C-alpha cells in the first residue's frame, strides 16, 4: 500500500487536490457576491422584511431559513396554508406570490420581501370557494384552501380551460379524501359560467 505510483500522481492525491480546489473556489465573500450579482444581499441572523399580504403591508422577523409558510402561520396568524409536506408535493400550502401559485412551504420568506402575497383568507367573497361549497368539493377540508388558491391562479391564466386542461393544471394538489370528481365539477362550472 505504501508503494508510490510510478506515474507521479496517485488517484488518492488527485482526489485530495481536486477536492481542495473545488472547496477553495466556492468560498465567496459577500463583496464578491455583490460584484457578481448586483443587488444581492447576503443575510445572516434575524432580519426584518415587509411584504404585502392580502392587500395589507406586513412586517416579519425572519432568518435565512424561514419559510413563507412559517411567517404566514406563526407571525401573521393566517393558517389556511397547511404544513402537510415539506417538499410542497401536497399543494396544501399553495399561495399566490405576485399572482403566481407557489408552495409557501418551499418558498423562503426572504424571497418574497416587498412582494404581494395572496392567501385563501382573502378569497372569501370569490366565486371559487362558493363553487366548492355548491359542488360539495371537500370532505375533511384540509386540502381545500390550497385547492381554492390553485384554482383561482389557474382560472386567472385559463378562464376558458377544457376539462383536460383543468385536470393537468390542478395535478399539483392532493386530496386525501378523494373529492377530485367534485372539485373538477366545481371548476368546470366556473369555466362555463354556471
Secondary structure, DSSP 8 states (H G I E B T S, - for coil): -----TTSS-HHHHHHHHHHHHHHHH---HHHHHHHSTT-----S-EEEEEEETTEEEEEEE-TT-BHHHIIIIIS----S--S-TTSTT-TTEEEETTEEEETTTSBGGGGTTSEEE-GGGGTTSHHHHHHHHTT--SS-TTHHHHHHHHHHHHHH-TT--HHHHHHHTTT---TT--HHHHHHHHHHHHHT-
